[in-house]
């Protein structure tokens, strides 16, 4: 028969009570542990287990009983059986323990303060009381001697019968509990965010599949490890201190407050994460749950949006400059050229006018770069030898510089790529010119090609002084330059062209180690390039 309370009992508490009733704690040696776990289950810090069918009651187990709070009384509801009861409490729950309708002892739980015991509390205690009755009966048999063994066997049979009835009563609740646990496990395992559970020492106790895949580990490889292995420095070194400080002071830095952090994969690479940390108590043990979301794609889209917004502003500026500046510049240049012809070739005035023409041409070049960067023409694709294009571009730089000391070394694997030779040639011209300007007069600019899976890698490396870290971070920003007469658009235009060809663009530099720019272009046909 099903108890009317069974349908509304909390499944977790019900399952815990079943575990106590079925012998999860060794009854032969640990009555105190069993009493303590029952007290924890119903939030009762005080309790007594009493053997009451001997001339003087015997306390078999007690928890939370300060000196002076235990006294001898008579429990009228226990067939006038003497019992030791708790004093100094405001709420008590007393259960008589019986074997075959014979009262053998008393189980009493108390709360010094707080709400009264609920019907659910009573049901859970009644469920476990059969276990305590068995404990008391075994103690009574030890006192009574061998003559009581037959009676104990009968009591044990009755207890087993009662346990069988309890199991039958709890079967529907157990099925519901198992179903709910399976549902929760399925939800946690299938969500796209990573979930990591750690203990109070920072050790990982459990992760879902998304977590270990996110960090590049095999299933189960993270369990038992300190969670700091998933953090780059300096967070990794400071994490244990943060956790210890919180446990000591209770001061929250991140618990309950989500924030952006950096994660470290198994291969050592770092990536952006959103981390939210929660705290829980499980059977009195403190644990922490971290929800992790990989922000790599989000940050990429944010960066792309910023680039688009910058391009839109530059486009507006370019339109104004082209209209308001370029035409007057052409007129100024024409006038200066006419004026220049009126002075002898070796005169200082003619030289000044020549410098003025150079400045006008520089402004016109800036306007052209603005227009190319803000409004590039659609690429016109055709098959082009990449190393051949690099050699032709290097020859142009050599002729423009008018120096034979600088060398351009073009080598490696060649490939016929689908690209716009005019646009890609301009990108290479900017890269090779920058490399030549950064290199010493007798230096070497090395241009190498390499096939790598379905990509073609072209590298342009110089022997210059390299870039400081802050300069390397900003080198692709429009208008950022360290040159006295640079426009700051050379590298951004080159990257824009490579982007239009579905390629990748990477700059590597360090002080004293030169600079290397790597272009990664698709080896496929024009349809794959256009994707």
QUINORQUI-V95146 format. One record per helix or strand. SS is the DSSP state (helix for helix, strand for strand). FROM is the first residue (numbers start at 1). TO is the last residue. If there is no record, write none. Layout:
SS:FROM:TO / SS:FROM:TO
This chain:
helix:11:21 / helix:31:41 / strand:46:51 / strand:58:63 / strand:70:75 / helix:76:78 / strand:81:86 / strand:91:99 / strand:102:111 / helix:119:144 / helix:146:190 / strand:194:199 / strand:203:207 / helix:209:214 / strand:226:226 / helix:227:230 / helix:235:249 / strand:255:255 / strand:259:264 / strand:270:282 / strand:285:294 / helix:296:340 / helix:348:374 / strand:382:385 / helix:386:401 / strand:407:412 / strand:416:419 / helix:421:438 / strand:444:452 / strand:455:461 / helix:469:474 / helix:490:500 / strand:504:509 / strand:515:522 / helix:526:530
